[in-house]
Amino acid sequence: MTILAEVKFRISIINESSRKDCDAGCGTDWSSPDALALATRQVKDRFGSEAVLEYLDIIDKTDNSRANEWQQKIREKKLSVPLLLINGHLRIAGQFDIRQVIDAVEAEMEMGT
């Protein structure tokens, strides 16, 4: 029998790939499959099965309700994209890299959330 470890940290990157808040090409291009694969690997290497990374591009209407909800929140609160959420809580709005993702999860671990 296989025992599955509980996912303690759901890391979500919410993006609107058609929108560029930085003209100079700043930060990680989270819409890139290579960047996501590398980030997923680094999260798994660092946190094992305790953390999972997911990506949602609100331009992709596959998950209409969730995409519509985030599109509305981004517009209402005038948030920069991409967004970093940990367990559904907004941690960063605007450009960030994998190091900041790892740091944010470690901070969550230290706080015991």
N, C-alpha and C positions, 0 to 999 in steps of 0.2 A: 504494500500500500504506500502510495506517495503522499507525503504531507506537504501541502502548499503553504509557503510563508505568507503571512498577511501583508498586503500592500499598505504601508503606513503613510506614504507620501505620493500623492498624485500630482505630478508636475504637468501643468498645462501651458502651452504656448499658443496664444490666440493672436492671429495675424490677419491683416488685410493686405494681401500681397500686391494688389494694384495701387496701394497708397504708399507713398514714400515721404516720410516726415523729415528725412535728411537728404539733402541734395548731393552730398559728397560721398554717398555710398557707405555710410557709417555702419558699424556693428555687423553682427552676423546676419546673413541672409537666411532666415529660418524657412523660407519657401524652397530652399535648395535641398533636394533629397540627400546629397552628400553631407551637408551640415547637420541635418536631422539624424542621419545614421551615426555620425561621429558623436553627437550629443547623447543619443540613446545608448551607445556603447560606453561612453564615459560615465553616465548615470548608473548603468548596470555594474560597471567595474567598481565604482565607489560605494554604492549602496546595496548592491545585490538585488534581491527580490523585494526589498522594503520600499523601493521607489519605482514608479513607472512614469515615463515621459509620453505625453500625447500632444499632438499638434492639430490645431483647427484653423483653417483659412476661411474666414467668413465670406469670402468670395465664392467658395465651393458650397453650393446649396444642398449638398448631399444630406447634411443634418440640418434641415431647414429651421426647426424650432430653436436649436442652440445657436446657430449662426445668426438668426434674426435677433435673438435676445442680446447677443454680444454686440451686434451692429448697432442696435438701439442704445445700449449702455455707452459705447464708444462715442456716439454722436452726442448724447445728452450730457455726458461728463467731459466732452472734448478731450478725450484721452489720446495720447500718442500711442502708436502701435510699433512693435508688437507688445503684447501684455504677457507677463509671467504670473501665473497663479500657482499657489501651492495649496492643495486641498480646498480649492475653490475660492481662496482668499487672494486678492490682488496684492502682489509684492513689488512688481516693477511695471511701469508704463513707459514705454520708449525703448530705445536700443539697449541691449544687454548681450553678454556672451556666455559661453558655457561656464566659465569661472564664476560668474555672478549667480548662475543657476545653482551650482554646487554650494557656493557660500550661503545662499538663501535656504537651501534644504538643511545645511548644517546648523544654521541659526534656529530653524524650526525644531531640529533634534535637541538642541541645547535647551530650548524653552519647554521641551516636553509636550509639544502639541502634535 
